[in-house]
Amino acid sequence: MSKVEKRNFLLTGFFFVLLMVGVWWAQNHLNAYLVRIFNTACIYVVAATAYNLVNGVTGQFSLGPNGFMAIGGYTVALLMLPLSQKQEVYFLQPLMWPFSAFSFPPSLFLLALVLGGLLASLVAICIGVPTLRLRGDYLAIATFGFGEIIIVLANNLIPLTNGALGIKGIPEYTNLWWTVNWAFWTVFALKNLVNSSFGRALKAIREDEVAAEAMGINLFRHKLLAFALSGFFAGVAGGLFVTLISTVSPTLFTFTMTFNLLIIIVLGGLGSLTGSTVTAILFAFLQEGLREVEAPHVIGSWTFPGIPGMRMVVFSAILVLLMIFYRRGLFGRRELSWQDFVNVWSRGRNVHGIS
């Protein structure tokens, strides 16, 4: 390990410890509303950085992460829902075996998340085999269709998903310890992956598939692995989400979820994990802050009724303006590194004459 690598390793470890101290403080001092927003922000970080691996790093225009999140969410819900609650929720049709015969204890929540992610990853491989041979708009349409199929299945597989009624009463296991850890380790894993030879091959595919193939890169295998990895983290994000809000239904994972993630990765910069992380946090807070624009207002003698969904109009307007005036997003393809902070620290010491 070189000197720089050892320094980066120590700084990453110090940052992680600092993050855990921050989580402890937030859990004990912040109100439940702010904690909920931070939890949502971290879940967006997991989903958005994984989505950026396919769309930004590999350059494949996919529109199906909502489907993978739904698979992960339903899997975790079925595994963690107590047996007594299953009997109450499934009153239209009884829950199918084997989910009707067992339920995971709280200590196996991590295993449920991993299983949700693995199932989403397996489905991603099944979908990716026929669709990843397509390119551009054709791939986007195919993955969009996959997301819609998942929603239709969620509405109609009543013995498994309880249909449009959804599954309610899921224990709220998700807290800041879970979400912050998953966000940290997801970004850590993806950043190391992107900086590896595998990641450089993905970037080569993004820049020019013909040239990458001429260099000996197996296009299909690399695309499929990136797609499967992205599906895994999207499934985990879906599992964290349903155990945060204690319910899951088909309306939770419609195309709006994909649209939210698309806004995050485009605003942050396609190909930048740092950009996706920063904008995912900003997006979660803006989503709450902009609730005001959907509420009714009285100005003088004028009464303006509330307009549901106005927040998404604002986000869409921001996206349009960004595409017109700043197409590369906030970070472009740039990533923040420890070297950037060391350079800033060194410049600060030089300015103040500290040797």
LINJO-V486288 format. One record per residue. N is the residue number from 1. RES is the residue in three letters. PHI is phi in degrees with one decimal (999 if undefined). OMEGA is omega in radians with two decimals (* if undefined). Layout:
n->N res->RES phi->PHI omega->OMEGA
n->N res->RES phi->PHI omega->OMEGA
//
This chain:
n->1 res->MET phi->999 omega->-3.12
n->2 res->SER phi->-72.4 omega->-3.12
n->3 res->LYS phi->-63.2 omega->-3.14
n->4 res->VAL phi->-65.8 omega->3.14
n->5 res->GLU phi->-63.4 omega->3.13
n->6 res->LYS phi->-64.8 omega->3.11
n->7 res->ARG phi->-63.7 omega->-3.14
n->8 res->ASN phi->-62.8 omega->3.13
n->9 res->PHE phi->-63.4 omega->-3.14
n->10 res->LEU phi->-66.4 omega->3.13
n->11 res->LEU phi->-64.6 omega->3.11
n->12 res->THR phi->-64.7 omega->3.11
n->13 res->GLY phi->-63.1 omega->3.12
n->14 res->PHE phi->-63.9 omega->3.13
n->15 res->PHE phi->-63.1 omega->3.14
n->16 res->PHE phi->-64.4 omega->3.11
n->17 res->VAL phi->-61.8 omega->3.11
n->18 res->LEU phi->-60.0 omega->-3.14
n->19 res->LEU phi->-63.8 omega->-3.13
n->20 res->MET phi->-66.7 omega->3.07
n->21 res->VAL phi->-63.2 omega->3.10
n->22 res->GLY phi->-62.1 omega->3.11
n->23 res->VAL phi->-64.0 omega->3.11
n->24 res->TRP phi->-58.8 omega->-3.13
n->25 res->TRP phi->-64.7 omega->-3.10
n->26 res->ALA phi->-63.9 omega->-3.13
n->27 res->GLN phi->-63.5 omega->-3.05
n->28 res->ASN phi->-99.7 omega->-3.04
n->29 res->HIS phi->-122.5 omega->-3.11
n->30 res->LEU phi->-81.7 omega->3.10
n->31 res->ASN phi->-76.7 omega->-3.02
n->32 res->ALA phi->-61.9 omega->-3.12
n->33 res->TYR phi->-64.9 omega->3.14
n->34 res->LEU phi->-66.3 omega->3.12
n->35 res->VAL phi->-62.1 omega->3.11
n->36 res->ARG phi->-62.8 omega->3.13
n->37 res->ILE phi->-65.5 omega->3.12
n->38 res->PHE phi->-62.7 omega->3.10
n->39 res->ASN phi->-62.0 omega->3.12
n->40 res->THR phi->-61.3 omega->-3.13
n->41 res->ALA phi->-60.8 omega->-3.12
n->42 res->CYS phi->-66.8 omega->3.10
n->43 res->ILE phi->-65.6 omega->3.06
n->44 res->TYR phi->-62.3 omega->3.12
n->45 res->VAL phi->-60.8 omega->-3.14
n->46 res->VAL phi->-60.4 omega->-3.07
n->47 res->ALA phi->-68.3 omega->-3.04
n->48 res->ALA phi->-71.7 omega->-3.14
n->49 res->THR phi->-65.7 omega->3.09
n->50 res->ALA phi->-67.0 omega->3.11
n->51 res->TYR phi->-65.0 omega->3.14
n->52 res->ASN phi->-67.2 omega->3.11
n->53 res->LEU phi->-59.8 omega->-3.14
n->54 res->VAL phi->-83.8 omega->-3.04
n->55 res->ASN phi->-76.6 omega->-3.04
n->56 res->GLY phi->-92.2 omega->-3.06
n->57 res->VAL phi->-79.3 omega->-3.10
n->58 res->THR phi->-90.8 omega->3.09
n->59 res->GLY phi->77.1 omega->3.13
n->60 res->GLN phi->-105.1 omega->-3.02
n->61 res->PHE phi->-82.3 omega->3.14
n->62 res->SER phi->-102.6 omega->3.11
n->63 res->LEU phi->-125.9 omega->-3.06
n->64 res->GLY phi->-120.9 omega->-3.11
n->65 res->PRO phi->-65.6 omega->3.11
n->66 res->ASN phi->-62.3 omega->3.10
n->67 res->GLY phi->-64.9 omega->3.13
n->68 res->PHE phi->-67.9 omega->3.10
n->69 res->MET phi->-64.6 omega->3.12
n->70 res->ALA phi->-64.3 omega->3.13
n->71 res->ILE phi->-61.6 omega->3.11
n->72 res->GLY phi->-63.4 omega->-3.11
n->73 res->GLY phi->-64.3 omega->3.14
n->74 res->TYR phi->-66.4 omega->3.14
n->75 res->THR phi->-61.7 omega->-3.14
n->76 res->VAL phi->-64.1 omega->3.13
n->77 res->ALA phi->-61.4 omega->-3.12
n->78 res->LEU phi->-68.2 omega->-3.13
n->79 res->LEU phi->-78.7 omega->-3.02
n->80 res->MET phi->-96.7 omega->-3.11
n->81 res->LEU phi->-67.5 omega->3.14
n->82 res->PRO phi->-60.1 omega->-3.09
n->83 res->LEU phi->-59.8 omega->-3.14
n->84 res->SER phi->-63.2 omega->3.12
n->85 res->GLN phi->-69.7 omega->3.12
n->86 res->LYS phi->-61.5 omega->-3.13
n->87 res->GLN phi->-66.7 omega->3.14
n->88 res->GLU phi->-77.6 omega->-3.05
n->89 res->VAL phi->-73.4 omega->-3.06
n->90 res->TYR phi->-90.0 omega->3.13
n->91 res->PHE phi->-97.6 omega->3.08
n->92 res->LEU phi->-73.8 omega->3.06
n->93 res->GLN phi->-138.8 omega->-3.13
n->94 res->PRO phi->-65.7 omega->3.12
n->95 res->LEU phi->-64.9 omega->-3.08
n->96 res->MET phi->-72.7 omega->3.06
n->97 res->TRP phi->-72.9 omega->0.19
n->98 res->PRO phi->-93.1 omega->-3.05
n->99 res->PHE phi->-65.8 omega->3.14
n->100 res->SER phi->-77.4 omega->-3.02
n->101 res->ALA phi->-103.9 omega->-3.10
n->102 res->PHE phi->-150.5 omega->3.06
n->103 res->SER phi->-151.6 omega->-3.14
n->104 res->PHE phi->-71.4 omega->2.97
n->105 res->PRO phi->-72.5 omega->-3.13
n->106 res->PRO phi->-55.1 omega->-3.10
n->107 res->SER phi->-66.6 omega->-3.13
n->108 res->LEU phi->-102.4 omega->-3.14
n->109 res->PHE phi->-61.0 omega->3.13
n->110 res->LEU phi->-61.4 omega->3.13
n->111 res->LEU phi->-62.8 omega->3.12
n->112 res->ALA phi->-63.0 omega->3.12
n->113 res->LEU phi->-63.3 omega->-3.13
n->114 res->VAL phi->-64.8 omega->3.12
n->115 res->LEU phi->-64.8 omega->3.07
n->116 res->GLY phi->-60.4 omega->3.11
n->117 res->GLY phi->-66.5 omega->-3.13
n->118 res->LEU phi->-66.7 omega->3.11
n->119 res->LEU phi->-65.1 omega->3.09
n->120 res->ALA phi->-62.4 omega->3.12
n->121 res->SER phi->-65.9 omega->3.12
n->122 res->LEU phi->-63.1 omega->3.10
n->123 res->VAL phi->-65.1 omega->3.11
n->124 res->ALA phi->-60.4 omega->3.11
n->125 res->ILE phi->-66.7 omega->3.14
n->126 res->CYS phi->-62.8 omega->3.12
n->127 res->ILE phi->-75.9 omega->-3.06
n->128 res->GLY phi->-68.9 omega->-3.10
n->129 res->VAL phi->-57.1 omega->3.12
n->130 res->PRO phi->-83.4 omega->-2.99
n->131 res->THR phi->-90.7 omega->-3.05
n->132 res->LEU phi->-74.1 omega->3.00
n->133 res->ARG phi->-81.3 omega->3.08
n->134 res->LEU phi->-85.9 omega->-3.14
n->135 res->ARG phi->-134.1 omega->2.99
n->136 res->GLY phi->56.7 omega->-3.06
n->137 res->ASP phi->-62.0 omega->-3.11
n->138 res->TYR phi->-64.6 omega->3.09
n->139 res->LEU phi->-65.7 omega->3.13
n->140 res->ALA phi->-60.7 omega->-3.13
n->141 res->ILE phi->-65.8 omega->-3.12
n->142 res->ALA phi->-64.3 omega->-3.13
n->143 res->THR phi->-71.1 omega->3.05
n->144 res->PHE phi->-62.1 omega->3.10
n->145 res->GLY phi->-61.8 omega->3.10
n->146 res->PHE phi->-61.3 omega->3.14
n->147 res->GLY phi->-60.5 omega->3.14
n->148 res->GLU phi->-69.3 omega->3.10
n->149 res->ILE phi->-61.8 omega->3.14
n->150 res->ILE phi->-61.3 omega->-3.14
n->151 res->ILE phi->-66.8 omega->3.11
n->152 res->VAL phi->-63.8 omega->3.10
n->153 res->LEU phi->-63.6 omega->3.13
n->154 res->ALA phi->-62.8 omega->3.13
n->155 res->ASN phi->-76.9 omega->-2.98
n->156 res->ASN phi->-111.1 omega->3.09
n->157 res->LEU phi->-83.9 omega->-3.01
n->158 res->ILE phi->-59.9 omega->3.12
n->159 res->PRO phi->-63.4 omega->-3.14
n->160 res->LEU phi->-109.7 omega->-3.02
n->161 res->THR phi->-109.3 omega->-3.07
n->162 res->ASN phi->66.4 omega->3.03
n->163 res->GLY phi->59.3 omega->-3.08
n->164 res->ALA phi->-67.5 omega->3.12
n->165 res->LEU phi->-67.7 omega->-3.14
n->166 res->GLY phi->72.1 omega->-3.13
n->167 res->ILE phi->-114.3 omega->-3.11
n->168 res->LYS phi->-114.0 omega->3.11
n->169 res->GLY phi->81.4 omega->3.09
n->170 res->ILE phi->-69.2 omega->3.14
n->171 res->PRO phi->-57.3 omega->-3.10
n->172 res->GLU phi->-85.2 omega->-3.14
n->173 res->TYR phi->-85.1 omega->-3.06
n->174 res->THR phi->-70.8 omega->3.02
n->175 res->ASN phi->-140.3 omega->-3.06
n->176 res->LEU phi->-63.3 omega->3.12
n->177 res->TRP phi->-60.5 omega->-3.13
n->178 res->TRP phi->-70.5 omega->-3.01
n->179 res->THR phi->-67.8 omega->-3.12
n->180 res->VAL phi->-66.9 omega->3.11
n->181 res->ASN phi->-63.3 omega->3.13
n->182 res->TRP phi->-64.7 omega->3.13
n->183 res->ALA phi->-63.6 omega->-3.11
n->184 res->PHE phi->-62.3 omega->-3.05
n->185 res->TRP phi->-72.5 omega->3.06
n->186 res->THR phi->-66.4 omega->3.13
n->187 res->VAL phi->-63.3 omega->3.13
n->188 res->PHE phi->-60.3 omega->-3.12
n->189 res->ALA phi->-66.0 omega->-3.09
n->190 res->LEU phi->-68.6 omega->3.14
n->191 res->LYS phi->-64.7 omega->3.10
n->192 res->ASN phi->-65.9 omega->3.10
n->193 res->LEU phi->-65.2 omega->-3.11
n->194 res->VAL phi->-64.1 omega->-3.14
n->195 res->ASN phi->-83.4 omega->3.14
n->196 res->SER phi->-85.8 omega->3.11
n->197 res->SER phi->-63.3 omega->3.09
n->198 res->PHE phi->-64.0 omega->3.13
n->199 res->GLY phi->-64.7 omega->3.12
n->200 res->ARG phi->-65.9 omega->3.07
n->201 res->ALA phi->-66.8 omega->3.10
n->202 res->LEU phi->-62.3 omega->3.13
n->203 res->LYS phi->-65.8 omega->3.11
n->204 res->ALA phi->-63.7 omega->3.09
n->205 res->ILE phi->-63.1 omega->3.13
n->206 res->ARG phi->-62.5 omega->-3.06
n->207 res->GLU phi->-73.2 omega->-3.11
n->208 res->ASP phi->-163.3 omega->-3.07
n->209 res->GLU phi->-66.4 omega->-3.11
n->210 res->VAL phi->-65.4 omega->3.14
n->211 res->ALA phi->-64.7 omega->3.13
n->212 res->ALA phi->-62.4 omega->3.13
n->213 res->GLU phi->-65.7 omega->3.11
n->214 res->ALA phi->-64.9 omega->3.12
n->215 res->MET phi->-81.8 omega->3.09
n->216 res->GLY phi->98.4 omega->3.14
n->217 res->ILE phi->-81.5 omega->3.10
n->218 res->ASN phi->-79.2 omega->-3.02
n->219 res->LEU phi->-60.4 omega->-3.03
n->220 res->PHE phi->-62.4 omega->-3.10
n->221 res->ARG phi->-64.0 omega->-3.14
n->222 res->HIS phi->-66.9 omega->3.13
n->223 res->LYS phi->-62.7 omega->-3.08
n->224 res->LEU phi->-65.6 omega->3.13
n->225 res->LEU phi->-65.0 omega->3.10
n->226 res->ALA phi->-64.1 omega->3.14
n->227 res->PHE phi->-63.8 omega->-3.12
n->228 res->ALA phi->-67.1 omega->3.12
n->229 res->LEU phi->-64.5 omega->3.10
n->230 res->SER phi->-62.8 omega->3.11
n->231 res->GLY phi->-63.1 omega->3.13
n->232 res->PHE phi->-60.5 omega->-3.10
n->233 res->PHE phi->-69.2 omega->3.08
n->234 res->ALA phi->-65.0 omega->3.09
n->235 res->GLY phi->-63.0 omega->3.10
n->236 res->VAL phi->-63.0 omega->3.12
n->237 res->ALA phi->-60.8 omega->3.10
n->238 res->GLY phi->-62.5 omega->3.11
n->239 res->GLY phi->-64.3 omega->3.10
n->240 res->LEU phi->-63.8 omega->-3.08
n->241 res->PHE phi->-66.1 omega->-3.08
n->242 res->VAL phi->-70.8 omega->3.09
n->243 res->THR phi->-85.4 omega->2.98
n->244 res->LEU phi->-88.1 omega->-3.08
n->245 res->ILE phi->-99.2 omega->3.04
n->246 res->SER phi->61.9 omega->3.07
n->247 res->THR phi->-155.3 omega->3.04
n->248 res->VAL phi->-145.4 omega->3.11
n->249 res->SER phi->-152.6 omega->-3.12
n->250 res->PRO phi->-60.2 omega->-3.10
n->251 res->THR phi->-70.4 omega->-3.11
n->252 res->LEU phi->-71.7 omega->-3.04
n->253 res->PHE phi->-121.5 omega->3.06
n->254 res->THR phi->-75.5 omega->-3.11
n->255 res->PHE phi->-64.3 omega->3.10
n->256 res->THR phi->-57.9 omega->3.12
n->257 res->MET phi->-62.8 omega->3.09
n->258 res->THR phi->-61.5 omega->-3.14
n->259 res->PHE phi->-61.7 omega->3.10
n->260 res->ASN phi->-59.0 omega->-3.12
n->261 res->LEU phi->-65.9 omega->3.12
n->262 res->LEU phi->-63.8 omega->3.10
n->263 res->ILE phi->-59.7 omega->-3.09
n->264 res->ILE phi->-62.2 omega->-3.04
n->265 res->ILE phi->-74.3 omega->3.10
n->266 res->VAL phi->-74.1 omega->3.10
n->267 res->LEU phi->-63.5 omega->-3.12
n->268 res->GLY phi->-75.7 omega->-3.10
n->269 res->GLY phi->119.2 omega->-3.14
n->270 res->LEU phi->-65.4 omega->-3.14
n->271 res->GLY phi->101.1 omega->-3.14
n->272 res->SER phi->-108.2 omega->3.09
n->273 res->LEU phi->-69.5 omega->3.07
n->274 res->THR phi->-60.8 omega->3.14
n->275 res->GLY phi->-61.1 omega->3.13
n->276 res->SER phi->-63.1 omega->-3.13
n->277 res->THR phi->-65.1 omega->-3.10
n->278 res->VAL phi->-65.7 omega->-3.08
n->279 res->THR phi->-71.6 omega->3.08
n->280 res->ALA phi->-63.4 omega->3.12
n->281 res->ILE phi->-67.8 omega->3.12
n->282 res->LEU phi->-61.7 omega->-3.11
n->283 res->PHE phi->-61.7 omega->-3.12
n->284 res->ALA phi->-62.3 omega->-3.14
n->285 res->PHE phi->-74.0 omega->3.11
n->286 res->LEU phi->-65.2 omega->3.12
n->287 res->GLN phi->-57.4 omega->3.12
n->288 res->GLU phi->-78.0 omega->-3.11
n->289 res->GLY phi->-63.6 omega->-3.09
n->290 res->LEU phi->-83.9 omega->3.05
n->291 res->ARG phi->-58.1 omega->-3.11
n->292 res->GLU phi->-61.3 omega->-3.10
n->293 res->VAL phi->-72.8 omega->3.12
n->294 res->GLU phi->-95.8 omega->-3.11
n->295 res->ALA phi->-89.1 omega->3.07
n->296 res->PRO phi->-66.1 omega->-3.14
n->297 res->HIS phi->-130.2 omega->3.06
n->298 res->VAL phi->-118.5 omega->3.11
n->299 res->ILE phi->-120.0 omega->-3.08
n->300 res->GLY phi->63.4 omega->3.12
n->301 res->SER phi->-92.5 omega->-3.09
n->302 res->TRP phi->-98.5 omega->3.07
n->303 res->THR phi->-116.0 omega->-3.14
n->304 res->PHE phi->-104.6 omega->-3.13
n->305 res->PRO phi->-69.0 omega->3.07
n->306 res->GLY phi->-68.5 omega->-3.14
n->307 res->ILE phi->-119.6 omega->3.12
n->308 res->PRO phi->-60.2 omega->3.12
n->309 res->GLY phi->89.5 omega->-3.11
n->310 res->MET phi->-63.9 omega->3.13
n->311 res->ARG phi->-60.0 omega->-3.10
n->312 res->MET phi->-68.7 omega->3.06
n->313 res->VAL phi->-64.7 omega->3.12
n->314 res->VAL phi->-63.6 omega->3.12
n->315 res->PHE phi->-61.7 omega->3.14
n->316 res->SER phi->-64.1 omega->3.12
n->317 res->ALA phi->-63.8 omega->3.10
n->318 res->ILE phi->-61.8 omega->-3.14
n->319 res->LEU phi->-63.8 omega->3.14
n->320 res->VAL phi->-63.5 omega->-3.14
n->321 res->LEU phi->-62.2 omega->-3.14
n->322 res->LEU phi->-65.2 omega->-3.14
n->323 res->MET phi->-66.9 omega->-3.14
n->324 res->ILE phi->-78.5 omega->-2.98
n->325 res->PHE phi->-104.3 omega->-3.07
n->326 res->TYR phi->-149.6 omega->-2.95
n->327 res->ARG phi->-65.3 omega->-3.06
n->328 res->ARG phi->-81.3 omega->-3.13
n->329 res->GLY phi->82.0 omega->-3.04
n->330 res->LEU phi->-64.7 omega->-3.08
n->331 res->PHE phi->-110.4 omega->-3.04
n->332 res->GLY phi->59.9 omega->3.05
n->333 res->ARG phi->-108.0 omega->-3.06
n->334 res->ARG phi->-82.6 omega->3.07
n->335 res->GLU phi->-119.1 omega->3.01
n->336 res->LEU phi->-75.6 omega->3.11
n->337 res->SER phi->-133.4 omega->3.11
n->338 res->TRP phi->-62.6 omega->3.13
n->339 res->GLN phi->-63.0 omega->3.09
n->340 res->ASP phi->-61.0 omega->-3.14
n->341 res->PHE phi->-68.2 omega->3.11
n->342 res->VAL phi->-64.1 omega->3.12
n->343 res->ASN phi->-63.2 omega->3.12
n->344 res->VAL phi->-62.7 omega->3.12
n->345 res->TRP phi->-61.6 omega->-3.12
n->346 res->SER phi->-67.1 omega->3.12
n->347 res->ARG phi->-63.1 omega->3.12
n->348 res->GLY phi->-61.9 omega->3.12
n->349 res->ARG phi->-67.3 omega->3.13
n->350 res->ASN phi->-67.5 omega->-3.14
n->351 res->VAL phi->-61.8 omega->-3.11
n->352 res->HIS phi->-89.0 omega->3.06
n->353 res->GLY phi->70.1 omega->3.13
n->354 res->ILE phi->-93.4 omega->-3.11
n->355 res->SER phi->-89.4 omega->*
//
